[in-house]
Amino acid sequence: MIIRNAEIADVATISQLHAEQISEGFLPTLGQPFLERLYRRILKGPDAFALVAAEEGSLLGFAAGAREIGALYKRFLIRDGVVAGLRAAPILIRSLPRVIETLRYPTGEGELPNAEILAVAVTTSAQGRGIGRALVSEATTRLELLGANDIKVVTGADNAAALALYRACGFTTRAHLAVHAGTTSEVLVWTAP
Ligand SMILES: CC(C)(COP(=O)(O)OP(=O)(O)OC[C@H]1O[C@@H](n2cnc3c(N)ncnc32)[C@H](O)[C@@H]1OP(=O)(O)O)[C@@H](O)C(=O)NCCC(=O)NCCS
C-alpha cells in the first residue's frame, strides 16, 4: 500500500468514496458532481491537498486537508459556486439552512485552528488495516509543512471509528458544535510537539 498525492484521475473515485462512506455534513447530500468540483478545486491548491492510499492500482482510501479552511471555501464559492450550485440546486435548496450553518462555522469558531483535515475515508473491505492512521498521519505532516502548528478535524460525536482514529493519531477533543441542526459534531485538535 502506498500513500500518494491524489491526481485529477482520482477525483471521481474519491468523490464516490466520500459520498458512500461519509454521511456527516451537507457535502454528501449535494451529490457527486458537486463533490467532484470541490475535490478538483482542492487539488488546485495552493494550500489544500488530497492524498490517496493505493494498492495494485486500486484506491483504498483518501484524506483531504486545507491550511486555511475558510480560504478554500471562499475560493470554491467564488470560482465554482455558481456552476456547482446550479447542478446541485434542488438538493441545495432543500439543505440550504444546513449549508449556511456549515459555511458559517469556519469563521465563527473563535480559537479553533484554521488548518483542517476535511475528510478521511477508507473502503469498507480495507478498514482496520491501519490505512486511516497512515492517511491522517501523512495529512498532518503535509499541514505542518504548510506552516500549521495546530490542526483540527470535525466529526460526528457518534462516529466511534473516526474518534478512535483521530485520538490514535494524537488529536484531543477541544469543542462540541451543533454544526448541523439536531446533530452534535466533535472538534478535535492536534498540536505540533
Ligand atoms: C474512520 C476510518 C477512516 C478509519 O479507517 P481505518 O483504516 O479502518 O482505521 P485504522 O485501521 O487506521 O485504525 C486507526 C485506529 O482507530 C481505531 N479504530 C478504527 N475503526 C474503529 C472502530 N470501528 N471502532 C473503534 N476503533 C476503531 C483502531 O483501533 C486504530 O487504533 P489503534 O491503532 O490504537 O488500534 C474508517 O472507519 C472510515 O472510512 N469510516 C467512514 C468515513 C468516516 O466516518 N470518516 C471520518 C469522518 S470525515
The ligand as an SDF file (V2000), in Angstrom:
LIG
                    3D

 48 50  0  0  0  0  0  0  0  0999 V2000
  -12.6990    6.2610   10.2860 C   0  0  0  0  0  0  0  0  0  0  0  0
  -11.9770    5.3840    9.2340 C   0  0  0  0  0  0  0  0  0  0  0  0
  -11.3390    6.3110    8.1900 C   0  0  0  0  0  0  0  0  0  0  0  0
  -10.8760    4.5570    9.9490 C   0  0  0  0  0  0  0  0  0  0  0  0
  -10.0730    3.9380    8.9640 O   0  0  0  0  0  0  0  0  0  0  0  0
   -9.3030    2.5660    9.2280 P   0  0  0  0  0  0  0  0  0  0  0  0
   -8.3210    2.3750    8.1270 O   0  0  0  0  0  0  0  0  0  0  0  0
  -10.2620    1.4650    9.4710 O   0  0  0  0  0  0  0  0  0  0  0  0
   -8.5430    2.9040   10.6120 O   0  0  0  0  0  0  0  0  0  0  0  0
   -7.1890    2.2540   11.1470 P   0  0  0  0  0  0  0  0  0  0  0  0
   -7.1880    0.7800   10.8090 O   0  0  0  0  0  0  0  0  0  0  0  0
   -6.0220    3.0540   10.6800 O   0  0  0  0  0  0  0  0  0  0  0  0
   -7.3730    2.4200   12.7140 O   0  0  0  0  0  0  0  0  0  0  0  0
   -6.8450    3.5480   13.3980 C   0  0  0  0  0  0  0  0  0  0  0  0
   -7.2390    3.4650   14.8650 C   0  0  0  0  0  0  0  0  0  0  0  0
   -8.6540    3.6710   15.0120 O   0  0  0  0  0  0  0  0  0  0  0  0
   -9.2350    2.5470   15.6880 C   0  0  0  0  0  0  0  0  0  0  0  0
  -10.4960    2.2020   15.0200 N   0  0  0  0  0  0  0  0  0  0  0  0
  -10.7240    2.1190   13.6940 C   0  0  0  0  0  0  0  0  0  0  0  0
  -12.0030    1.7580   13.4550 N   0  0  0  0  0  0  0  0  0  0  0  0
  -12.5800    1.6060   14.6730 C   0  0  0  0  0  0  0  0  0  0  0  0
  -13.8760    1.2510   15.0940 C   0  0  0  0  0  0  0  0  0  0  0  0
  -14.8430    0.9540   14.2020 N   0  0  0  0  0  0  0  0  0  0  0  0
  -14.1390    1.2310   16.4190 N   0  0  0  0  0  0  0  0  0  0  0  0
  -13.1770    1.5240   17.3240 C   0  0  0  0  0  0  0  0  0  0  0  0
  -11.9010    1.8650   16.9720 N   0  0  0  0  0  0  0  0  0  0  0  0
  -11.6160    1.8960   15.6750 C   0  0  0  0  0  0  0  0  0  0  0  0
   -8.2490    1.4210   15.5100 C   0  0  0  0  0  0  0  0  0  0  0  0
   -8.3590    0.5100   16.5760 O   0  0  0  0  0  0  0  0  0  0  0  0
   -6.9150    2.1140   15.4680 C   0  0  0  0  0  0  0  0  0  0  0  0
   -6.4210    2.3820   16.7540 O   0  0  0  0  0  0  0  0  0  0  0  0
   -5.1330    1.5810   17.2870 P   0  0  0  0  0  0  0  0  0  0  0  0
   -4.0890    1.7140   16.2130 O   0  0  0  0  0  0  0  0  0  0  0  0
   -4.7980    2.2910   18.5570 O   0  0  0  0  0  0  0  0  0  0  0  0
   -5.6040    0.1790   17.4550 O   0  0  0  0  0  0  0  0  0  0  0  0
  -12.9520    4.3810    8.5590 C   0  0  0  0  0  0  0  0  0  0  0  0
  -13.6660    3.6720    9.5770 O   0  0  0  0  0  0  0  0  0  0  0  0
  -13.9420    5.0440    7.6240 C   0  0  0  0  0  0  0  0  0  0  0  0
  -13.6700    5.2210    6.4270 O   0  0  0  0  0  0  0  0  0  0  0  0
  -15.1340    5.4340    8.1480 N   0  0  0  0  0  0  0  0  0  0  0  0
  -16.1490    6.0900    7.3220 C   0  0  0  0  0  0  0  0  0  0  0  0
  -15.7610    7.5040    6.9520 C   0  0  0  0  0  0  0  0  0  0  0  0
  -15.6910    8.4260    8.1620 C   0  0  0  0  0  0  0  0  0  0  0  0
  -16.5040    8.3590    9.0700 O   0  0  0  0  0  0  0  0  0  0  0  0
  -14.6660    9.3320    8.1460 N   0  0  0  0  0  0  0  0  0  0  0  0
  -14.4290   10.2560    9.2260 C   0  0  0  0  0  0  0  0  0  0  0  0
  -15.2550   11.4910    9.1420 C   0  0  0  0  0  0  0  0  0  0  0  0
  -14.5980   12.6270    7.9350 S   0  0  0  0  0  0  0  0  0  0  0  0
  1  2  1  0
  2  3  1  0
  2  4  1  0
  2 36  1  0
  4  5  1  0
  5  6  1  0
  6  7  2  0
  6  8  1  0
  6  9  1  0
  9 10  1  0
 10 11  2  0
 10 12  1  0
 10 13  1  0
 13 14  1  0
 14 15  1  0
 15 16  1  0
 15 30  1  0
 16 17  1  0
 17 18  1  0
 17 28  1  0
 18 19  1  0
 18 27  1  0
 19 20  2  0
 20 21  1  0
 21 22  1  0
 21 27  2  0
 22 23  1  0
 22 24  2  0
 24 25  1  0
 25 26  2  0
 26 27  1  0
 28 29  1  0
 28 30  1  0
 30 31  1  0
 31 32  1  0
 32 33  2  0
 32 34  1  0
 32 35  1  0
 36 37  1  0
 36 38  1  0
 38 39  2  0
 38 40  1  0
 40 41  1  0
 41 42  1  0
 42 43  1  0
 43 44  2  0
 43 45  1  0
 45 46  1  0
 46 47  1  0
 47 48  1  0
M  END
$$$$
